[in-house]
Amino acid sequence: MSIKPALTELPISTADSGFYKGFSQIVTITSKLLIGGLVIWAIAFPEQSGAVLNGINKFILASFGAWYIWTVTLFVILCIALAIWPTAGRLKLGLKNDKPEFSNFSWFSMMFGAGIGVGMLTWAVAEPVYHFNNNPEVIQGLTTGGTADNVRMAYKWSFLHWGLGAWACYAIAGLALGFFSYRRSLPLTMRSSLTPIFGSKLSGSAGNIVDIVAVVATILGVAQTLGFGVEQFVSGLTRIGIGGLTNEAGTANTTGILVAIIVIMVASTISALSGVGKGIKWLSNLNMGLSIALLTFFLLFGSTFFGLKALVVGIWDYLIALPDMSFRVWSGDGNPDSVASKLEGWQGGWSVFYWAWWIAFAPFVGLFLARISKGRTIREFVLGAMIVPSLMCFVWFTWAGGTAIDLELTGGADGVIMGAPDGDKIFAMTNFMLSPISEALAWAMAAMIVVLLMTYLVTTADSAVLIVNTINAAGDEGPKARPHIIFWGLALGAVVAALLLVGGLKAIQTAMVIGALPFSLVMVLQCAALVKAIYNDGRREAAGLPTTA
């Protein structure tokens, strides 16, 4: 059977003049209406919106838990296969003579900062502590929560949620976008990644739907990350002496939420207006430098041997258990007190939630990764965007989280760290370590973490704003109209503030899980499109046909 030339043109209708000049009006206006409607609904009818969202969320977790688990497993397998597959691994995300725009350090800094940096400061301490106290082995009676025999299990499950699965979600979206945008010269937008399946039909309504789903998933996924960051940012401001921002429970009150949102979104909008090569690159390099400084502190003054042992043994346990953890789906038996139902609830609250979070985050991080990875090979991309960040996460979890566990086990912390709110755990730990030496040192460390958190939050938010505008502008990477950047900066802040004020982090999590479901289908189709395109490119080479635009 003869092979057709690759599709290298995908016209997308954009406005020729007026406020939406250069933008797809259908995608942009529909996305704005959906996000704006969510904000207004959440504020005007908090009880009704909360009940409806919770009902949909429960249905998704009950009906699509296995879908999320197995879908992310597919992403991991495909990424590894593409890196190993000779035909695929050597292909460049670009034309033959294209070179990477950014150095390896800047590339990794931007990738890590936009992809996972904010969550790392919260969960590198909080998640190992959570799993140290409870995990599937504890539920099954195989280990005892809060004791030394449960440390290895804590890291096995932490590594599952922040390791290869998380970064495979980003890598698939980034590969699909980079491959079709820079090899085929198609628009840098989600619809282009599905052209091997749907072809030129994506110029119309089908493509508009794909891009709208991507924009909504991006806003909700980033809102989830910023929600965690806002809580931690307020905790940090309180630690350095700014009062009146928290309630009696130690979490952010209304004033704290609004102050944090305004500071973060104003700074991120200014950065977004400066573009990727200036503000975002500078901030990413700064937060990587501060991250290395903080991690060095834990390496030198934390539980060094405990962390090293946890890293080596944890990676071994994780890799050995990965096949089982990747495919196993627990189902309840209707009895809420049974082991089976508790396992189902744990998996829904942790693994399924995380996979939905990473999938919702994937259009943003994937498009951003594609944007900064032009000129790199598929093999280089997979190693850089999947393996290296996973190892970086493991180091953070074992030295930061490991220090917290060790201080609780043998260091006399006596619940100071475990009893703190999630966002405050890292501040509670550094304060416990440094305040006996010097209150000034403890304050300085808290201030540094606040600055680091601020740079991560701003990098995430401004990158998201630029990516949303790129999708709305039919893949145009050039300068965007300032009013649209400002709108999406305000919209993103409004989503976070509205959902936090009416329902807290739980409301954001619920909206995010719902928004991730339709995009998970898009990502599965991206997998099929990538395999089909690479296979056909091999046939085109054999037939003497061009494989790039």
C-alpha positions as CSV (number, residue, x, y, z in Angstrom):
1,M,0.0,0.0,0.0
2,S,1.4,3.4,-1.0
3,I,2.2,5.9,1.8
4,K,0.9,9.5,1.6
5,P,3.1,12.5,2.3
6,A,2.9,13.9,5.8
7,L,0.3,16.6,6.5
8,T,2.2,19.9,6.8
9,E,-0.6,22.4,6.7
10,L,-3.5,22.9,9.2
11,P,-5.1,26.2,8.7
12,I,-7.0,27.5,11.7
13,S,-9.4,30.4,11.4
14,T,-8.4,33.5,13.3
15,A,-9.8,37.1,13.5
16,D,-8.2,39.5,11.0
17,S,-9.0,42.6,13.0
18,G,-10.4,43.9,16.2
19,F,-9.8,42.9,19.8
20,Y,-9.3,39.2,18.9
21,K,-7.0,39.8,16.0
22,G,-4.7,36.8,15.5
23,F,-6.9,34.7,17.9
24,S,-9.3,31.9,17.3
25,Q,-12.5,33.6,18.5
26,I,-14.4,30.3,19.0
27,V,-11.6,28.8,21.2
28,T,-10.9,32.0,23.1
29,I,-14.4,33.2,23.8
30,T,-15.7,29.7,24.6
31,S,-12.8,29.1,27.0
32,K,-13.4,32.5,28.7
33,L,-17.1,31.8,29.1
34,L,-16.5,28.4,30.6
35,I,-13.9,29.6,33.1
36,G,-15.8,32.8,33.9
37,G,-19.0,30.8,34.4
38,L,-17.3,28.5,36.8
39,V,-16.0,31.5,38.9
40,I,-19.4,33.2,39.0
41,W,-21.2,30.0,39.8
42,A,-18.8,29.1,42.6
43,I,-19.1,32.6,44.2
44,A,-22.9,33.1,43.6
45,F,-24.1,29.6,44.5
46,P,-21.4,28.1,46.7
47,E,-23.5,25.3,48.2
48,Q,-25.1,24.3,44.9
49,S,-21.8,24.4,43.0
50,G,-20.1,22.4,45.7
51,A,-22.8,19.7,45.8
52,V,-22.8,19.3,42.0
53,L,-19.0,19.2,41.7
54,N,-18.7,16.7,44.5
55,G,-21.4,14.5,42.9
56,I,-19.6,14.5,39.6
57,N,-16.3,13.9,41.3
58,K,-17.6,10.9,43.2
59,F,-18.9,9.4,40.0
60,I,-15.6,9.9,38.2
61,L,-13.6,8.4,41.0
62,A,-15.9,5.4,41.2
63,S,-16.2,4.8,37.5
64,F,-12.9,5.9,36.0
65,G,-10.3,5.0,38.7
66,A,-9.1,2.1,36.6
67,W,-9.0,4.3,33.5
68,Y,-6.7,6.8,35.2
69,I,-4.4,4.1,36.6
70,W,-4.0,2.2,33.3
71,T,-3.8,5.4,31.2
72,V,-0.8,6.7,33.0
73,T,0.8,3.2,32.9
74,L,0.4,3.4,29.1
75,F,2.2,6.8,29.0
76,V,5.2,5.4,31.0
77,I,5.5,2.3,28.7
78,L,5.2,4.4,25.5
79,C,7.8,7.0,26.6
80,I,10.4,4.3,27.4
81,A,9.6,2.5,24.2
82,L,10.0,5.6,22.1
83,A,13.4,6.3,23.7
84,I,14.5,2.7,23.0
85,W,13.0,2.4,19.5
86,P,15.9,3.3,17.1
87,T,13.6,4.8,14.5
88,A,12.0,7.1,17.1
89,G,14.8,7.9,19.5
90,R,17.0,9.6,16.9
91,L,14.2,11.8,15.4
92,K,14.6,15.4,16.2
93,L,11.8,17.7,17.4
94,G,12.6,20.1,14.6
95,L,14.2,20.2,11.2
96,K,17.6,18.7,10.4
97,N,19.7,21.7,11.3
98,D,17.7,23.0,14.2
99,K,19.6,23.5,17.5
100,P,18.3,23.7,21.0
101,E,17.5,27.3,22.0
102,F,18.4,27.0,25.7
103,S,21.3,25.5,27.5
104,N,20.8,22.3,29.4
105,F,20.7,24.1,32.8
106,S,18.1,26.7,31.6
107,W,16.1,24.0,29.9
108,F,16.0,21.8,33.0
109,S,15.3,24.8,35.2
110,M,12.3,26.0,33.2
111,M,11.0,22.4,32.9
112,F,11.3,21.6,36.6
113,G,10.0,25.0,37.8
114,A,6.9,25.0,35.6
115,G,6.3,21.3,35.9
116,I,6.5,20.5,39.6
117,G,8.4,23.1,41.6
118,V,5.5,24.5,43.6
119,G,4.2,21.1,44.6
120,M,7.7,20.0,45.6
121,L,8.0,22.6,48.4
122,T,4.7,21.4,49.9
123,W,4.8,17.7,49.3
124,A,8.5,16.8,49.5
125,V,7.9,17.0,53.3
126,A,4.2,16.4,53.7
127,E,3.7,13.3,51.5
128,P,6.4,11.0,52.9
129,V,5.1,12.0,56.4
130,Y,1.5,11.1,55.3
131,H,2.6,7.7,53.9
132,F,4.8,7.1,56.9
133,N,1.6,7.1,59.0
134,N,-0.7,5.4,56.5
135,N,-0.5,3.6,53.2
136,P,-1.8,0.3,51.6
137,E,0.6,-1.8,53.6
138,V,-0.6,-0.3,56.9
139,I,-4.3,-0.8,55.8
140,Q,-3.5,-4.4,55.1
141,G,-1.7,-4.9,58.4
142,L,1.7,-5.6,56.8
143,T,3.4,-2.7,58.5
144,T,2.7,-0.4,61.4
145,G,2.1,3.3,60.7
146,G,4.4,5.8,62.3
147,T,7.2,3.3,63.1
148,A,10.6,2.5,61.5
149,D,9.3,-0.5,59.7
150,N,7.0,1.7,57.5
151,V,9.7,4.1,56.2
152,R,10.4,2.0,53.0
153,M,6.7,1.9,52.2
154,A,6.4,5.6,52.7
155,Y,8.9,6.2,49.9
156,K,7.6,3.5,47.6
157,W,4.3,5.3,47.3
158,S,5.7,8.8,47.3
159,F,8.0,7.8,44.4
160,L,5.0,6.3,42.5
161,H,3.1,9.6,42.6
162,W,6.1,11.9,41.8
163,G,8.2,9.7,39.6
164,L,8.0,8.3,36.1
165,G,4.2,8.4,35.9
166,A,4.0,12.1,36.6
167,W,6.7,13.1,34.1
168,A,5.4,10.6,31.5
169,C,2.2,12.6,31.3
170,Y,4.1,15.7,30.6
171,A,6.5,14.0,28.2
172,I,3.7,12.5,26.0
173,A,2.0,15.8,25.6
174,G,5.3,17.6,25.0
175,L,6.5,15.0,22.4
176,A,3.2,15.1,20.5
177,L,3.2,18.8,20.3
178,G,6.9,19.2,19.5
179,F,6.9,16.5,16.9
180,F,4.0,17.8,14.9
181,S,4.8,21.5,15.4
182,Y,8.5,21.5,14.7
183,R,8.8,18.6,12.3
184,R,5.6,19.2,10.3
185,S,5.4,23.0,10.9
186,L,1.9,22.6,12.1
187,P,0.5,25.1,14.7
188,L,1.8,24.8,18.2
189,T,-1.6,23.8,19.6
190,M,-3.2,20.6,20.9
191,R,-5.2,19.8,17.7
192,S,-2.0,19.4,15.7
193,S,-0.9,16.4,17.8
194,L,-4.0,14.4,16.5
195,T,-3.5,15.0,12.8
196,P,-2.3,11.4,11.9
197,I,-5.8,10.2,13.1
198,F,-8.2,13.0,12.1
199,G,-6.2,14.8,9.4
200,S,-7.4,18.2,8.1
201,K,-10.8,17.8,9.9
202,L,-9.0,19.4,12.9
203,S,-9.0,22.7,11.1
204,G,-12.7,23.0,12.1
205,S,-15.0,22.2,15.0
206,A,-13.2,19.0,16.1
207,G,-10.0,20.9,16.5
208,N,-11.7,23.7,18.4
209,I,-13.1,21.3,20.9
210,V,-9.7,19.7,21.5
211,D,-8.2,23.2,22.1
212,I,-11.0,24.3,24.4
213,V,-10.7,21.1,26.5
214,A,-6.9,21.8,26.7
215,V,-7.4,25.4,27.9
216,V,-10.0,24.5,30.5
217,A,-7.8,21.6,31.8
218,T,-4.8,23.8,31.9
219,I,-6.5,26.5,34.0
220,L,-7.9,23.9,36.5
221,G,-4.7,22.0,36.7
222,V,-2.6,25.1,37.3
223,A,-5.3,26.3,39.8
224,Q,-4.7,23.2,41.8
225,T,-1.0,23.8,42.0
226,L,-1.4,27.5,42.8
227,G,-4.0,26.6,45.5
228,F,-1.4,24.5,47.4
229,G,1.2,27.3,46.8
230,V,-1.1,30.0,48.1
231,E,-1.6,28.1,51.4
232,Q,2.2,27.6,51.8
233,F,3.0,31.2,50.7
234,V,0.7,32.5,53.5
235,S,2.3,30.1,56.0
236,G,5.7,31.5,55.0
237,L,4.6,35.1,55.3
238,T,3.3,34.3,58.8
239,R,6.6,32.7,59.7
240,I,8.6,35.7,58.8
241,G,6.4,38.0,60.9
242,I,3.5,39.2,58.7
243,G,0.4,38.6,60.8
244,G,-3.3,38.5,60.3
245,L,-3.2,36.1,57.3
246,T,-4.1,32.8,58.9
247,N,-7.0,31.4,61.0
248,E,-6.9,29.5,64.3
249,A,-6.1,26.2,62.5
250,G,-3.0,27.8,60.9
251,T,-4.4,27.8,57.3
252,A,-4.9,30.9,55.1
253,N,-7.9,33.1,55.9
254,T,-9.7,35.3,53.4
255,T,-7.3,38.1,53.8
256,G,-4.3,35.8,53.4
257,I,-5.8,34.2,50.2
258,L,-6.5,37.6,48.6
259,V,-3.1,39.0,49.5
260,A,-1.2,36.0,48.1
261,I,-3.3,35.8,44.9
262,I,-2.8,39.5,44.2
263,V,1.0,39.4,44.8
264,I,1.5,36.3,42.7
265,M,-0.8,37.2,39.8
266,V,0.6,40.7,39.4
267,A,4.2,39.5,39.4
268,S,3.3,36.6,37.0
269,T,1.4,38.8,34.6
270,I,4.4,41.2,34.4
271,S,6.7,38.3,33.8
272,A,4.4,36.8,31.1
273,L,4.3,40.2,29.3
274,S,8.2,39.9,29.0
275,G,8.0,36.5,27.3
276,V,9.8,33.1,27.7
277,G,13.3,34.2,26.8
278,K,13.4,37.0,29.4
279,G,11.3,37.0,32.6
280,I,10.4,33.2,32.6
281,K,14.0,32.2,31.9
282,W,15.5,34.5,34.5
283,L,13.0,33.4,37.2
284,S,13.6,29.8,36.4
285,N,17.3,30.1,36.7
286,L,16.8,32.0,40.0
287,N,14.5,29.4,41.5
288,M,16.8,26.5,40.4
289,G,19.7,28.2,42.2
290,L,17.7,28.7,45.4
291,S,16.4,25.1,45.2
292,I,20.0,23.8,45.0
293,A,20.8,26.0,48.0
294,L,17.9,24.7,50.0
295,L,18.6,21.1,49.1
296,T,22.2,21.6,50.0
297,F,21.1,22.7,53.4
298,F,19.2,19.4,53.9
299,L,22.1,17.4,52.5
300,L,24.6,19.0,54.9
301,F,22.6,19.7,58.1
302,G,19.6,17.4,57.7
303,S,19.5,13.6,58.2
304,T,22.1,12.9,55.6
305,F,22.7,9.2,56.1
306,F,18.9,8.6,56.6
307,G,18.2,10.4,53.4
308,L,20.9,8.6,51.4
309,K,19.6,5.2,52.6
310,A,16.0,6.2,51.9
311,L,17.0,7.3,48.3
312,V,18.9,4.1,47.4
313,V,16.5,1.7,49.0
314,G,13.4,3.7,48.0
315,I,14.4,3.7,44.3
316,W,15.0,-0.1,44.5
317,D,11.6,-0.7,46.2
318,Y,9.9,1.6,43.7
319,L,11.3,-0.1,40.6
320,I,10.6,-3.6,41.9
321,A,7.0,-2.7,42.9
322,L,6.3,-0.5,39.9
323,P,4.7,-3.1,37.6
324,D,2.3,-4.1,40.4
325,M,1.5,-0.5,41.5
326,S,1.0,0.5,37.9
327,F,-1.6,-2.0,37.1
328,R,-3.3,-2.9,40.4
329,V,-6.8,-1.3,40.9
330,W,-8.5,-1.9,44.3
331,S,-12.3,-2.3,44.4
332,G,-14.4,-1.9,47.5
333,D,-17.0,-4.4,48.7
334,G,-19.7,-2.0,49.9
335,N,-18.6,-2.1,53.5
336,P,-16.9,1.2,54.4
337,D,-15.0,-0.5,57.2
338,S,-13.5,-3.3,55.2
339,V,-9.9,-3.5,54.1
340,A,-11.0,-3.6,50.4
341,S,-13.1,-0.4,50.7
342,K,-10.3,1.4,52.6
343,L,-7.8,0.4,49.9
344,E,-10.2,1.7,47.2
345,G,-10.6,5.0,49.1
346,W,-6.9,5.4,49.6
347,Q,-6.2,4.8,45.9
348,G,-8.9,7.2,44.9
349,G,-7.7,9.9,47.3
350,W,-4.0,9.5,46.3
351,S,-3.1,7.7,43.1
352,V,-6.2,8.5,41.1
353,F,-6.1,12.1,42.3
354,Y,-2.5,12.5,41.4
355,W,-2.9,11.0,37.9
356,A,-5.8,13.4,37.3
357,W,-3.7,16.3,38.5
358,W,-0.8,15.5,36.2
359,I,-3.1,14.9,33.2
360,A,-4.8,18.3,33.9
361,F,-1.4,19.9,34.1
362,A,-0.1,18.1,30.9
363,P,-1.5,20.5,28.3
364,F,0.3,23.4,30.0
365,V,3.6,21.7,30.8
366,G,3.6,19.7,27.6
367,L,3.2,22.7,25.4
368,F,5.7,24.6,27.5
369,L,8.2,21.7,27.2
370,A,7.6,21.6,23.4
371,R,8.2,25.3,23.2
372,I,11.6,25.1,25.0
373,S,12.7,21.7,23.5
374,K,12.9,22.5,19.8
375,G,16.0,20.9,18.2
376,R,16.3,18.0,20.7
377,T,15.9,14.4,19.8
378,I,13.1,12.2,21.2
379,R,15.5,10.1,23.2
380,E,17.1,13.3,24.6
381,F,13.7,14.7,25.4
382,V,12.5,11.6,27.2
383,L,15.7,11.4,29.3
384,G,15.6,15.1,30.1
385,A,11.8,15.4,30.7
386,M,11.1,12.1,32.4
387,I,14.2,10.4,34.0
388,V,16.2,13.3,35.3
389,P,13.2,15.2,36.9
390,S,12.1,12.0,38.6
391,L,15.5,11.5,40.2
392,M,15.4,15.2,41.3
393,C,12.0,14.6,43.0
394,F,13.4,11.4,44.7
395,V,16.3,13.4,46.1
396,W,14.0,16.1,47.4
397,F,11.6,13.6,49.0
398,T,14.4,11.6,50.7
399,W,16.4,14.4,52.1
400,A,13.7,16.9,52.9
401,G,11.0,14.5,53.8
402,G,13.5,12.0,55.2
403,T,14.8,14.6,57.6
404,A,11.3,15.3,58.8
405,I,10.6,11.6,59.4
406,D,14.0,11.1,61.2
407,L,13.4,14.1,63.4
408,E,10.0,12.7,64.4
409,L,11.5,9.2,65.0
410,T,14.7,10.0,66.8
411,G,15.3,13.8,66.8
412,G,12.8,14.8,69.4
413,A,10.4,16.7,67.1
414,D,7.5,15.2,69.1
415,G,4.8,16.0,66.5
416,V,5.9,19.6,65.8
417,I,6.3,18.7,62.1
418,M,3.6,16.1,61.7
419,G,1.1,18.3,63.5
420,A,1.7,21.4,61.2
421,P,-0.6,22.1,58.2
422,D,0.7,20.7,54.9
423,G,2.0,24.0,53.6
424,D,3.7,24.8,57.0
425,K,5.5,21.5,57.5
426,I,8.7,22.6,55.7
427,F,8.8,25.8,57.8
428,A,8.1,23.9,61.0
429,M,10.9,21.6,60.2
430,T,13.6,24.2,59.4
431,N,12.5,26.3,62.4
432,F,12.9,23.2,64.7
433,M,16.4,22.6,63.2
434,L,17.7,26.2,63.4
435,S,15.9,28.1,66.2
436,P,18.0,26.4,68.9
437,I,21.1,27.7,67.1
438,S,19.9,31.1,66.1
439,E,16.4,32.7,65.7
440,A,17.9,34.9,63.1
441,L,19.1,31.9,61.0
442,A,15.6,30.3,61.3
443,W,14.0,33.6,60.1
444,A,16.5,33.8,57.2
445,M,15.8,30.3,56.1
446,A,12.0,30.9,56.2
447,A,12.5,34.1,54.2
448,M,14.6,32.2,51.6
449,I,11.9,29.5,51.2
450,V,9.3,32.2,50.8
451,V,11.3,33.8,48.0
452,L,11.9,30.4,46.4
453,L,8.2,29.6,46.6
454,M,7.3,33.0,45.1
455,T,9.6,32.4,42.1
456,Y,8.0,28.9,41.6
457,L,4.5,30.3,41.8
458,V,5.2,33.1,39.4
459,T,7.0,30.8,37.0
460,T,4.1,28.4,37.0
461,A,1.4,31.1,36.6
462,D,3.2,33.2,33.9
463,S,4.0,30.1,31.9
464,A,0.4,29.0,32.1
465,V,-0.8,32.4,30.9
466,L,1.5,32.3,27.9
467,I,0.6,28.7,27.0
468,V,-3.2,29.5,27.1
469,N,-2.6,32.4,24.8
470,T,-0.6,30.3,22.5
471,I,-3.5,27.8,22.2
472,N,-6.0,30.6,21.8
473,A,-3.9,32.2,19.1
474,A,-3.9,29.0,16.9
475,G,-0.3,28.1,18.0
476,D,1.2,31.5,17.3
477,E,4.3,31.8,19.6
478,G,4.9,35.5,18.9
479,P,4.0,38.4,21.1
480,K,0.4,38.3,22.3
481,A,-2.0,41.2,22.8
482,R,-1.4,42.5,26.3
483,P,-5.2,42.6,27.2
484,H,-5.4,38.9,26.7
485,I,-2.4,38.2,28.9
486,I,-3.8,40.4,31.6
487,F,-7.3,38.7,31.2
488,W,-5.9,35.2,31.7
489,G,-3.7,36.4,34.6
490,L,-6.8,37.8,36.3
491,A,-8.9,34.7,35.3
492,L,-6.4,32.3,36.8
493,G,-6.2,34.2,40.0
494,A,-10.0,34.5,40.2
495,V,-10.4,30.7,39.8
496,V,-8.0,30.0,42.6
497,A,-9.5,32.7,44.9
498,A,-13.1,31.7,44.2
499,L,-12.6,28.0,44.7
500,L,-10.5,28.5,47.8
501,L,-12.9,30.9,49.4
502,V,-16.0,28.8,48.8
503,G,-14.7,25.4,49.4
504,G,-11.0,25.4,50.1
505,L,-8.4,23.1,48.4
506,K,-11.0,20.4,48.2
507,A,-13.1,22.5,45.8
508,I,-10.1,23.0,43.5
509,Q,-9.2,19.3,43.6
510,T,-12.8,18.4,42.7
511,A,-12.9,20.8,39.7
512,M,-9.5,19.6,38.5
513,V,-10.4,15.9,38.6
514,I,-13.5,16.7,36.5
515,G,-11.6,18.8,34.0
516,A,-8.8,16.2,33.6
517,L,-11.2,13.4,32.4
518,P,-11.9,14.7,28.8
519,F,-8.2,15.6,28.3
520,S,-7.1,12.1,29.3
521,L,-8.9,10.8,26.2
522,V,-7.1,13.4,24.1
523,M,-3.8,12.2,25.5
524,V,-4.5,8.5,24.7
525,L,-5.2,9.6,21.1
526,Q,-1.9,11.5,21.1
527,C,-0.2,8.2,21.9
528,A,-1.8,6.5,19.0
529,A,-1.0,9.5,16.7
530,L,2.6,9.6,17.7
531,V,3.2,5.9,17.1
532,K,1.4,6.1,13.7
533,A,3.4,9.1,12.6
534,I,6.8,7.7,13.6
535,Y,6.0,4.3,11.9
536,N,4.8,6.1,8.7
537,D,7.9,8.3,8.8
538,G,10.0,5.2,8.6
539,R,8.1,4.0,5.6
540,R,8.4,7.5,4.0
541,E,12.2,7.4,4.4
542,A,12.3,4.0,2.8
543,A,10.2,5.3,-0.1
544,G,12.3,8.5,-0.5
545,L,9.6,10.8,0.7
546,P,10.3,13.8,3.0
547,T,9.3,13.4,6.7
548,T,9.6,17.1,7.7
549,A,8.0,20.2,6.3
